[in-house]
Structure formats: structure tokens, C-alpha cells
């Protein structure tokens, strides 16, 4: 039986990784199959309306699957394929356009014409394949991505812990120069409110939180702790490692920043494996969660576009398109590796999923206060070792309409027309030296990085949604049409790019002026 190459599914080994033994043929794995959208033309027309920055209609979750989910006959085709291949269907979700299959390595090798092997590298090992995935005739044109055959770590956290003096841990006093999220909300002029009735979704790919730490932290801020719920995706769960330097730092930072700004919002943390399949499954689970119904999603994990397959980036972007149609704002950290995004060499790279044009990409600044006012705010750049805000020009995604006619300024002061999706869109305090006072694994510490900026903006959006009584949804076009509603950052660089008047590839349009933003959204 002839098979068709799944375009964009090609995989190369991680740098320095060497294939060793074939994966054990009897090893049981799960793979996520993502299907095409029904009535794609109608959805595209609806999406243009939603992303225009003009008044528009939204579809609700109840009707989304029937209008724009996977067609029943497409799901049936995957079920039949699974039956013939000896695979089991673990889950089929029309709204998420996802069918999760379970089987042995040998069954998946045969089903998708791959050879799964163990790849070893300095950081450990992973199961993977090289080359493309192939589909039978019955699935050609129906399936848009197959994720999970390769389980390499796909993303990294985007936080930086402020160095502790003499290597000692602080007890409970706030470090000079740092801020609580409440203080930053005041400096940025966030509108009064607590996000009552809203739900903030947080995506995590490892680590966990301890309720006792959250209780201590919010008591210290004189706030009631928000309701925090953990949702397991693809068998991952809330599992603290006990190390603030690991993913626990990310999890606790995200919850504490968003929760301090919107303490009356419910916070739902979606834990998933750190693979492309797990990451996407967590996002689509949050978007289509009919029980918790988040109105804003915060994502502080990512990696250079060059480390992703085209099929994965397309599926992530389509998930964010669904979020926009449902009125969900998706805030994503732009990365902490400067204009190179941590890739060796001098060439610029941008971080994904921040580079998706349907995400609100969040860059970083260094903020200093004088009393209750901002004294200065510049691009966050502590050098190669200390980190710097991500930002630049996508090599994958086309220039969105709301970025048309913009120019990008390089570090030498020369400007040129922006030709592809520019990152970031907005910014906020991210410098660890002017970072966020948080509590992780029983210790008070200060954390920066663009990881903190995504939940900062998510908390602001939750406040605004509660005030307005309706979700702001996709806000990029509106922000670009109203740049005076943000604080323009005009000093500093992130390596290859410099800040300047208007949008730039370091801090986007700027940091938030909360009351003004509430007025335009």
C-alpha cells in the first residue's frame, strides 16, 4: 500500500546527539494525531474578522466543535487506520481535532514508516527518528501533524534567578531593587480589580507547586490565596522537584505573579510532558476546557524556531487561531537568550511559540522606580551570561496585517522594513536585578526573565476582562492601533536589535499602561 510523506514532519537529531540502539519494539507509547479543520474557508473568514481589531462576533465553546472542529468522518478514518495497525484509540476530541493513539514502538514504526531509535547526547537521551513520517492513502490530506513519536525535550523555561549575595538564601525580607507583583501592577497603572469570575490557564512542562508555599506567599502579600487547580495532560501531574533552579521556579513564578494581580480569578495549571505532543495537548486542552473556561492563557516555555518541525509550529499556530476565535488571549514569553535566542553563532533567532502571529509575544525590560513612579525603563540585557530579552524577526511566519509598514532597527542604528512576523508585541519588567519577589520550595527569592512577563500580562487581561464583563480576546491589532496605551521603551538593545520610537524587536510597542489599556480593550 502506497504512503504519502507528511510535509513538515522531518526530524534531525539534536546537536551532538548520536543514534544508538533501536527503541525496544515492545515499548508502549502514545502519539497525538491532529486533523484538519472542517469548513476551513469559513473559519479563515471568521478569523480575519476576529483579528482585525474591529468589533466582531465570537463563537462559543459549545458550538465550536460542530463548526470548526474535526469532522466525524475524519475521526472515523483515524479509528479505522488504528484498527488496521493494531493501535488503540485513547482519546478522540473533535474540538481539539486530536486523536491520541496507543501502541508499541514496532506498531508505530510500521504504521508511520519510521524507525524509532534511542538518541544519546550530553543532556541525556530521547526516543526519536530521522526523516519524515508517512501516512496511508486513507489519511492523506486529513492529518496535519503526528506528534509524540519523537519525545525529545522540546521547550525550556524562560526565567532567571537573581544571584544571591554570598550564595546565601534570604529569609523573608524583600531584596532591594526587586518588586512584588502588586508593586509592579501599581507602577504600570493597572486598573483596580481582582479578576473575579475569570480563569487564567497556565501551561507547565515539568515541576510543580506546593500549596503551603502559595499560602505563605499570598499571606505575606496580605491577599487571600487564589483557587489553584492542577490538570493532568498526557499523564503528567503537579510534581515539585524541590529545586528552585528547576521547573518549580517556573511553576511558582507563574502562579504567584498571575495570582497576586488577579487573586479572585481561578488559576488552572495544565501539566504536560516536555515534548511537542505534550506541549500542544496542554494548550488545546486549556483552550477547549468547557469546565474551567479560561479567558487568558499564560505560557512561559519555548525554544528557537529552528528546533521545531514545521508540522508542530503549524499545529500550535492553528491552536492559537482557535483561541482567538473563542475570545481567549494567549500571552507567551519571548525568551531570555537575546537576539540569538541562545543558538550558537551570531545569527538572529526568535523563540516559538512566541513567534506565532496569534500569540501576544511578551518581551523584557529593566525597570527602576522612584517612589510610586517609574524612574526609568530600558531593554533588559545583562549580556551573554546574564540573559537578555528575546526578539527579532520570524523565519517562519508571514508579516501579519497589524504589523504592516513597520520598520526594524538594528543595533548599529540602521532601519529596514519589517518583512516577516516581528517579536515581541509588548514588554514588562524582566531583569532579575529588578525582578519579582516570589517564594519557591520554601525559600523567598527574586526571579526575572520574560517568564514573568507572560503571567504579568495575563493577570492584567484577567482584571480587564472582569471589569468589562467580557473577554478581550485577541488584542494584538487593537494594541498596534493604539500605541499610546503603552509605555514606549526607546533605550537599549538585545544584541542584534535596538529599541527606538514605536515598535522595536526588543520590547515591541512597550510596557503596559493598565488604565489606558482597559479603556481601549
C-alpha positions as CSV (number, residue, x, y, z in Angstrom):
1,X,0.0,0.0,0.0
2,X,1.5,3.4,-1.0
3,X,2.1,6.0,1.6
4,X,2.3,9.8,1.5
5,X,5.0,11.9,3.0
6,X,3.7,14.2,5.8
7,X,5.1,17.5,4.9
8,X,6.9,19.3,7.7
9,X,7.3,16.2,9.8
10,X,11.1,15.8,9.1
11,X,13.3,15.4,12.2
12,X,17.0,15.8,12.6
13,X,18.9,14.7,15.7
14,X,19.6,17.3,18.4
15,X,23.1,18.9,18.0
16,X,25.6,16.4,19.3
17,X,23.1,13.5,19.6
18,X,24.1,10.1,18.3
19,X,21.7,7.3,17.5
20,X,22.4,4.1,19.4
21,X,20.1,1.1,19.8
22,X,16.7,0.9,18.2
23,X,13.9,1.6,20.7
24,X,12.6,-1.5,22.3
25,X,9.9,-2.9,19.9
26,X,7.5,-3.7,22.8
27,X,7.8,-0.3,24.5
28,X,4.3,1.3,24.8
29,X,3.9,4.9,23.7
30,X,1.2,7.4,22.9
31,X,1.1,9.6,19.8
32,X,-1.2,12.6,19.1
33,X,-2.7,12.8,15.6
34,X,-4.0,16.3,14.7
35,X,-6.7,16.5,12.0
36,X,-7.7,19.2,9.5
37,X,-10.3,21.8,10.4
38,X,-13.8,21.3,9.0
39,X,-15.0,24.3,6.9
40,X,-11.6,25.8,6.8
41,X,-12.7,28.6,4.4
42,X,-15.5,29.8,6.7
43,X,-13.1,29.7,9.7
44,X,-10.5,31.7,7.8
45,X,-13.1,34.4,7.1
46,X,-14.2,34.4,10.7
47,X,-10.6,34.6,11.9
48,X,-9.9,37.7,9.7
49,X,-12.8,39.4,11.4
50,X,-11.6,38.4,14.9
51,X,-8.0,39.6,14.3
52,X,-8.9,42.8,12.6
53,X,-9.2,45.0,15.8
54,X,-12.7,45.9,14.8
55,X,-16.0,44.8,16.5
56,X,-16.7,41.2,15.7
57,X,-18.7,38.1,16.6
58,X,-17.2,35.2,18.6
59,X,-18.1,31.6,18.6
60,X,-18.6,29.9,22.0
61,X,-17.0,26.6,23.1
62,X,-20.4,24.8,22.8
63,X,-20.7,25.4,19.1
64,X,-17.0,25.4,18.2
65,X,-16.6,21.6,17.6
66,X,-19.6,21.5,15.3
67,X,-18.5,24.5,13.3
68,X,-14.7,24.3,13.2
69,X,-13.6,21.0,14.9
70,X,-12.6,17.8,13.2
71,X,-15.3,16.2,11.0
72,X,-16.7,12.9,12.3
73,X,-15.7,11.1,9.1
74,X,-12.1,12.2,9.6
75,X,-12.1,10.9,13.2
76,X,-13.6,7.6,11.9
77,X,-10.9,7.3,9.3
78,X,-8.2,7.5,12.0
79,X,-10.1,5.0,14.1
80,X,-10.1,2.6,11.1
81,X,-6.4,3.2,10.5
82,X,-5.7,2.5,14.1
83,X,-7.7,-0.8,14.0
84,X,-5.8,-2.0,10.9
85,X,-2.4,-1.0,12.5
86,X,-3.3,-2.7,15.8
87,X,-3.3,0.6,17.7
88,X,-5.7,1.7,20.4
89,X,-7.6,4.9,20.4
90,X,-7.1,6.5,23.8
91,X,-9.0,9.7,23.2
92,X,-10.7,11.4,20.3
93,X,-11.7,15.1,20.7
94,X,-13.5,16.9,17.8
95,X,-13.0,20.4,19.3
96,X,-9.3,19.8,19.8
97,X,-9.1,18.0,16.4
98,X,-6.9,15.4,18.2
99,X,-6.9,11.6,18.3
100,X,-4.5,10.0,20.7
101,X,-3.3,6.6,19.8
102,X,-1.5,4.0,21.9
103,X,0.6,1.1,20.8
104,X,4.0,-0.5,20.7
105,X,7.1,1.0,19.1
106,X,7.1,-1.7,16.5
107,X,3.4,-1.0,15.6
108,X,4.1,2.8,15.2
109,X,7.3,2.1,13.2
110,X,5.2,0.1,10.7
111,X,2.2,2.4,10.8
112,X,4.1,5.6,10.0
113,X,7.2,4.2,8.2
114,X,9.7,5.4,10.8
115,X,12.5,3.8,12.7
116,X,12.4,4.9,16.3
117,X,15.8,4.8,18.0
118,X,17.4,5.9,21.2
119,X,19.5,9.1,20.7
120,X,22.1,9.9,23.3
121,X,23.6,13.4,23.9
122,X,25.3,15.4,26.7
123,X,22.0,16.2,28.4
124,X,20.7,12.6,28.4
125,X,18.7,10.6,25.9
126,X,15.5,10.6,24.0
127,X,13.4,8.4,21.6
128,X,13.4,9.8,18.1
129,X,13.5,9.3,14.4
130,X,15.2,11.0,11.4
131,X,13.4,11.9,8.2
132,X,9.7,12.2,7.6
133,X,6.6,10.5,8.8
134,X,4.5,8.8,6.1
135,X,0.7,8.3,6.0
136,X,-1.5,5.8,4.2
137,X,-3.7,6.9,1.4
138,X,-6.8,7.0,3.7
139,X,-5.3,9.7,5.9
140,X,-3.5,11.8,3.2
141,X,-5.0,15.4,3.4
142,X,-6.8,14.6,6.7
143,X,-3.9,14.6,9.1
144,X,-1.9,17.8,9.6
145,X,0.6,16.6,12.2
146,X,1.6,13.5,14.1
147,X,3.4,14.3,17.3
148,X,4.9,12.2,20.1
149,X,6.9,9.6,18.1
150,X,9.9,11.8,19.0
151,X,10.0,12.6,22.7
152,X,13.0,14.9,22.9
153,X,12.7,17.8,25.4
154,X,11.0,20.5,23.2
155,X,11.0,23.6,25.3
156,X,12.8,25.4,28.1
157,X,11.8,27.7,30.8
158,X,12.4,31.5,30.4
159,X,13.2,32.6,33.9
160,X,16.4,33.8,35.6
161,X,17.0,33.7,39.4
162,X,18.7,36.7,40.7
163,X,22.2,35.8,42.1
164,X,22.1,35.6,45.9
165,X,24.7,37.6,47.8
166,X,27.5,35.2,49.1
167,X,25.4,32.3,47.9
168,X,23.1,32.6,50.9
169,X,19.3,32.2,50.9
170,X,17.2,35.2,52.0
171,X,14.7,34.7,54.7
172,X,11.6,36.8,54.2
173,X,12.6,40.4,53.5
174,X,12.2,41.8,50.0
175,X,15.5,42.3,48.2
176,X,16.3,46.0,47.3
177,X,15.5,46.8,43.7
178,X,13.0,43.9,43.4
179,X,9.2,44.2,43.3
180,X,6.2,42.3,44.3
181,X,3.7,41.8,41.5
182,X,1.4,44.2,43.4
183,X,4.0,46.9,43.3
184,X,4.6,46.4,39.6
185,X,0.8,46.5,38.9
186,X,0.8,49.9,40.7
187,X,3.8,51.2,38.8
188,X,2.2,50.1,35.5
189,X,-1.1,51.7,36.4
190,X,-3.2,48.5,36.4
191,X,-6.9,49.3,36.8
192,X,-8.4,48.4,40.2
193,X,-9.8,44.9,40.4
194,X,-9.0,41.3,41.2
195,X,-10.1,39.3,38.2
196,X,-13.3,38.0,39.9
197,X,-15.0,35.4,37.8
198,X,-12.2,34.9,35.4
199,X,-10.0,31.9,34.8
200,X,-6.3,32.1,34.0
201,X,-4.8,29.0,32.4
202,X,-1.0,28.3,32.9
203,X,0.9,25.8,30.8
204,X,3.7,23.9,32.5
205,X,6.0,21.2,31.2
206,X,7.5,20.0,34.4
207,X,7.9,20.7,38.1
208,X,5.1,21.7,40.4
209,X,3.8,23.8,43.3
210,X,3.3,23.3,47.0
211,X,0.0,24.7,48.4
212,X,1.8,25.6,51.7
213,X,4.2,27.8,49.8
214,X,1.4,29.6,48.0
215,X,-0.4,30.1,51.3
216,X,2.7,31.7,52.9
217,X,3.4,33.8,49.9
218,X,-0.1,35.3,49.5
219,X,-0.4,35.8,53.2
220,X,2.8,37.8,53.1
221,X,1.2,40.0,50.4
222,X,-1.9,40.3,52.6
223,X,-4.0,38.6,49.9
224,X,-6.3,35.6,50.0
225,X,-4.7,32.8,48.0
226,X,-6.4,32.3,44.7
227,X,-8.1,29.0,43.8
228,X,-5.4,26.9,42.1
229,X,-6.2,23.6,40.3
230,X,-3.9,21.2,38.6
231,X,-5.0,19.4,35.4
232,X,-3.1,16.4,34.2
233,X,-2.4,16.2,30.5
234,X,-0.8,13.1,28.9
235,X,-0.2,11.6,32.3
236,X,1.9,14.5,33.7
237,X,1.0,16.0,37.0
238,X,1.9,18.5,39.7
239,X,5.2,17.1,40.9
240,X,7.5,19.5,42.6
241,X,11.2,18.7,42.3
242,X,12.3,20.5,45.4
243,X,14.7,22.7,43.4
244,X,14.0,26.4,42.8
245,X,16.5,26.4,40.0
246,X,14.5,23.8,38.1
247,X,11.0,23.9,36.7
248,X,9.5,24.5,40.2
249,X,10.8,28.1,39.8
250,X,8.8,28.5,36.6
251,X,5.6,27.0,38.0
252,X,5.7,29.0,41.3
253,X,6.6,32.3,39.5
254,X,3.8,31.9,37.0
255,X,1.2,31.2,39.7
256,X,2.3,33.8,42.1
257,X,2.6,36.6,39.6
258,X,-0.8,35.9,37.9
259,X,-2.4,35.2,41.3
260,X,-1.2,38.3,43.0
261,X,-2.5,40.5,40.2
262,X,-5.8,38.7,39.9
263,X,-6.3,37.0,43.3
264,X,-10.1,36.4,42.7
265,X,-9.5,34.7,39.4
266,X,-9.3,30.9,39.4
267,X,-5.9,29.6,38.2
268,X,-5.8,26.3,36.4
269,X,-2.3,24.8,35.8
270,X,-2.1,22.3,32.9
271,X,0.8,19.9,33.5
272,X,2.1,18.1,30.4
273,X,5.3,16.3,29.4
274,X,8.0,18.5,27.8
275,X,7.6,17.2,24.3
276,X,6.0,18.8,21.3
277,X,3.0,16.5,21.7
278,X,2.6,17.2,25.4
279,X,3.0,21.0,24.9
280,X,0.4,21.1,22.2
281,X,-2.0,18.8,24.0
282,X,-1.8,21.0,27.1
283,X,-2.6,24.1,25.1
284,X,-5.5,22.6,23.2
285,X,-6.9,21.1,26.5
286,X,-6.8,24.6,28.1
287,X,-8.4,26.3,25.0
288,X,-11.3,23.8,24.8
289,X,-11.8,23.3,28.6
290,X,-15.6,23.5,28.9
291,X,-15.4,23.2,32.7
292,X,-12.9,25.9,33.7
293,X,-13.3,28.0,30.5
294,X,-10.1,30.1,30.8
295,X,-10.3,33.6,29.2
296,X,-6.5,34.0,29.1
297,X,-3.6,31.6,28.8
298,X,0.0,32.2,30.1
299,X,2.9,30.3,28.5
300,X,6.5,30.8,29.7
301,X,8.1,27.9,27.8
302,X,9.6,27.9,24.3
303,X,12.6,27.4,22.1
304,X,14.2,28.7,18.9
305,X,12.1,28.2,15.8
306,X,15.0,26.2,14.3
307,X,14.4,23.5,16.9
308,X,10.8,22.8,15.9
309,X,9.2,20.8,13.0
310,X,7.1,22.8,10.6
311,X,4.1,20.5,11.4
312,X,4.4,21.3,15.1
313,X,4.6,25.1,14.5
314,X,1.6,24.9,12.2
315,X,-0.5,23.0,14.7
316,X,0.4,25.3,17.5
317,X,-0.5,28.4,15.5
318,X,-3.8,26.8,14.5
319,X,-4.5,26.2,18.2
320,X,-3.9,29.9,18.9
321,X,-6.2,30.7,16.0
322,X,-8.9,28.7,17.8
323,X,-8.2,30.6,21.0
324,X,-8.7,33.9,19.1
325,X,-12.0,32.7,17.7
326,X,-13.1,31.8,21.2
327,X,-12.1,35.1,22.7
328,X,-9.0,33.8,24.6
329,X,-5.9,35.9,24.9
330,X,-2.6,33.9,24.7
331,X,0.4,35.5,26.4
332,X,3.8,33.9,25.6
333,X,7.3,34.7,26.9
334,X,9.6,35.9,24.1
335,X,12.7,34.2,25.6
336,X,15.8,35.1,27.6
337,X,18.6,34.5,25.1
338,X,18.7,37.9,23.4
339,X,18.5,38.2,19.6
340,X,20.2,34.8,19.1
341,X,17.7,33.0,21.4
342,X,20.6,31.1,22.8
343,X,21.6,29.5,19.5
344,X,25.3,29.3,19.0
345,X,26.7,31.7,16.4
346,X,25.8,35.3,15.7
347,X,22.7,34.8,13.5
348,X,19.4,36.1,15.0
349,X,16.7,33.6,16.0
350,X,13.3,34.1,17.6
351,X,11.5,32.0,20.1
352,X,8.5,29.8,19.4
353,X,5.6,29.7,20.3
354,X,6.0,33.5,20.9
355,X,6.6,34.0,17.2
356,X,3.1,32.7,16.3
357,X,1.2,35.7,15.0
358,X,-1.8,34.6,17.0
359,X,0.1,34.9,20.3
360,X,0.8,38.0,22.4
361,X,4.6,37.9,22.5
362,X,6.0,39.3,25.8
363,X,9.5,40.8,25.9
364,X,11.5,42.1,28.8
365,X,12.7,45.4,30.3
366,X,14.8,46.6,33.2
367,X,12.7,48.9,35.4
368,X,13.7,51.3,38.2
369,X,11.3,53.1,40.4
370,X,11.3,56.3,42.3
371,X,8.6,56.3,44.9
372,X,5.4,55.2,43.3
373,X,6.5,56.1,39.8
374,X,8.7,54.5,37.1
375,X,12.1,56.4,37.1
376,X,13.4,54.6,34.0
377,X,12.7,51.6,31.8
378,X,15.1,50.2,29.2
379,X,15.6,47.0,27.3
380,X,16.7,44.1,29.6
381,X,20.1,43.0,28.5
382,X,22.6,41.6,31.1
383,X,25.0,40.3,28.5
384,X,25.5,36.8,27.2
385,X,25.7,35.1,30.6
386,X,23.1,37.2,32.4
387,X,20.4,36.9,29.8
388,X,18.5,39.4,27.6
389,X,15.1,39.7,26.2
390,X,14.3,37.7,23.1
391,X,13.1,39.4,20.0
392,X,13.6,39.6,16.3
393,X,12.1,38.5,13.0
394,X,10.5,35.2,12.4
395,X,11.8,33.0,9.6
396,X,8.6,31.0,9.5
397,X,5.5,33.3,9.9
398,X,4.4,35.9,7.4
399,X,4.0,39.6,8.3
400,X,0.6,40.0,10.0
401,X,-1.6,42.8,8.8
402,X,-1.3,44.7,12.1
403,X,2.5,44.9,11.7
404,X,2.4,46.1,8.1
405,X,4.5,49.2,7.3
406,X,6.7,48.8,10.5
407,X,10.4,49.1,10.5
408,X,13.0,47.2,12.5
409,X,16.1,49.0,14.0
410,X,19.4,47.1,14.2
411,X,22.0,47.7,16.9
412,X,24.0,49.8,14.5
413,X,21.2,52.2,14.1
414,X,20.1,51.3,10.6
415,X,16.4,50.6,9.9
416,X,14.7,48.4,7.4
417,X,11.2,47.3,6.5
418,X,9.8,44.6,8.7
419,X,9.2,41.7,6.2
420,X,8.1,38.8,8.5
421,X,6.4,38.5,11.8
422,X,8.2,40.7,14.4
423,X,8.7,39.7,18.0
424,X,7.8,40.8,20.7
425,X,4.5,42.7,20.7
426,X,4.7,44.0,24.3
427,X,7.0,44.0,27.3
428,X,7.3,44.3,31.0
429,X,9.9,44.1,33.8
430,X,12.1,41.0,33.3
431,X,15.6,41.9,34.6
432,X,16.5,39.7,37.5
433,X,18.2,42.7,39.1
434,X,14.8,44.4,39.2
435,X,12.8,41.2,39.3
436,X,9.9,39.7,41.1
437,X,9.9,38.7,44.8
438,X,8.5,35.2,44.9
439,X,8.6,32.1,47.0
440,X,9.7,28.7,45.7
441,X,10.2,25.4,47.5
442,X,10.2,27.1,51.0
443,X,12.5,29.9,50.2
444,X,12.0,33.6,49.2
445,X,13.9,34.6,46.2
446,X,13.9,37.1,43.3
447,X,13.2,35.9,39.7
448,X,13.3,37.7,36.4
449,X,13.1,36.7,32.8
450,X,10.4,37.0,30.2
451,X,8.7,34.1,32.0
452,X,7.4,36.7,34.5
453,X,6.1,39.0,31.8
454,X,3.6,36.5,30.4
455,X,1.7,36.0,33.7
456,X,2.0,39.8,34.4
457,X,0.1,40.5,31.2
458,X,-2.3,37.5,31.8
459,X,-3.2,39.0,35.2
460,X,-3.8,42.4,33.6
461,X,-6.0,40.9,31.0
462,X,-8.0,39.0,33.6
463,X,-8.5,42.2,35.5
464,X,-9.7,44.0,32.4
465,X,-12.0,41.0,31.4
466,X,-13.6,41.1,34.8
467,X,-14.1,44.9,34.7
468,X,-15.6,44.8,31.2
469,X,-17.7,41.7,31.8
470,X,-16.5,40.1,28.6
471,X,-13.2,38.7,27.3
472,X,-10.7,40.9,25.5
473,X,-9.7,38.0,23.3
474,X,-7.2,38.6,20.5
475,X,-5.8,42.1,21.3
476,X,-2.7,42.4,19.0
477,X,-4.4,44.5,16.3
478,X,-6.0,46.8,18.8
479,X,-2.7,47.4,20.6
480,X,-0.9,48.3,17.4
481,X,-3.7,50.7,16.5
482,X,-3.4,52.4,19.9
483,X,0.3,52.6,20.8
484,X,-0.2,55.5,23.1
485,X,-1.8,53.0,25.6
486,X,1.7,51.6,26.3
487,X,5.0,53.0,27.6
488,X,7.3,53.2,24.6
489,X,10.8,51.9,25.5
490,X,13.5,53.7,23.5
491,X,16.8,52.7,25.1
492,X,18.9,49.6,24.9
493,X,19.4,46.5,22.7
494,X,19.1,42.8,22.8
495,X,22.2,42.1,20.7
496,X,21.3,42.4,17.0
497,X,18.3,44.8,17.5
498,X,17.9,48.1,19.2
499,X,15.0,49.9,20.9
500,X,13.6,53.0,19.3
501,X,10.5,55.1,18.9
502,X,7.5,52.9,18.2
503,X,7.6,49.2,17.8
504,X,11.0,47.5,18.1
505,X,12.4,44.0,18.1
506,X,13.3,44.2,21.8
507,X,10.2,45.5,23.6
508,X,7.5,45.6,21.0
509,X,5.2,48.5,21.4
510,X,6.2,48.8,25.0
511,X,5.2,48.1,28.6
512,X,1.6,48.4,29.9
513,X,-0.3,51.5,30.9
514,X,-3.1,49.5,32.5
515,X,-5.8,52.1,32.8
516,X,-5.3,53.2,29.2
517,X,-5.4,49.6,28.0
518,X,-8.6,49.0,29.9
519,X,-10.0,51.9,28.0
520,X,-9.3,50.6,24.5
521,X,-9.9,46.8,25.0
